[in-house]
């Protein structure tokens, strides 16, 4: 009688353990988010996105226009809106290839290069006048990191 129940019990236990293994595996890292998702991540960390305009790189580089979005942001210890631009690239390869172009473009519109902020997390570059206060800076960095997913 013991043998009759042993096989079904072993099969049930194996099925249960196989199901648990699926729970223990981490889901895949998501792809990078488009601007609405980035704005959502910023909001999740306490940064409000205001007045955004696509296609404004801040310089005369027509290659950067399709990748750029100008917006204002405020929140946490940044009480007044600050002008930011985000450059969103298709993948890590394009991001790496265009970093120097973004640096040159940002330098063209930076009012004070000494305090200018530049955050580079593939496939994004966020640039803006600074210095950013600590809580705002931390929130922007965390939100962009979250939005970047697998980095393209």
NORCOR-V317014 format. One record per residue. PSI is psi in radians with two decimals (none if undefined). Layout:
psi=<PSI,PSI>
This chain:
psi=<-0.63,-0.71,-0.55,-0.59,-0.33,-0.81,-0.85,-0.63,-0.73,-0.71,-0.71,-0.74,-0.72,-0.73,-0.70,-0.79,-0.65,-0.68,-0.67,-0.57,-0.64,-0.59,-0.61,-0.34,2.42,2.54,2.75,2.64,2.32,2.83,2.80,2.61,2.65,3.07,-0.72,-0.66,-0.66,-0.80,-0.67,-0.73,-0.75,-0.79,-0.67,-0.55,0.14,0.22,2.17,2.27,2.25,2.64,1.14,2.58,2.15,2.61,0.34,1.60,-0.27,0.04,-3.11,0.58,1.76,-0.36,-0.45,-0.32,-0.82,-0.32,-0.17,2.57,2.20,2.37,2.86,2.61,2.59,2.91,2.82,-2.08,0.21,1.55,-0.63,2.56,2.46,2.45,2.21,2.74,2.47,2.37,2.10,2.10,2.73,-0.67,3.09,-0.66,-0.84,-0.69,-0.86,-0.71,-0.54,-0.01,-0.77,-0.58,-0.72,-0.75,-0.80,-0.71,-0.80,-0.67,-0.54,-0.53,-0.04,2.23,-0.77,1.71,-0.44,-0.55,0.06,2.41,2.40,2.07,2.08,1.86,1.94,2.28,0.51,2.67,2.20,2.28,2.56,2.84,2.48,-2.87,2.59,2.40,2.73,-0.78,-0.73,-0.83,-0.84,-0.75,-0.75,-0.80,-0.79,-0.76,-0.76,-0.68,-0.79,-0.81,-0.49,-0.31,-2.13,0.11,0.10,none>
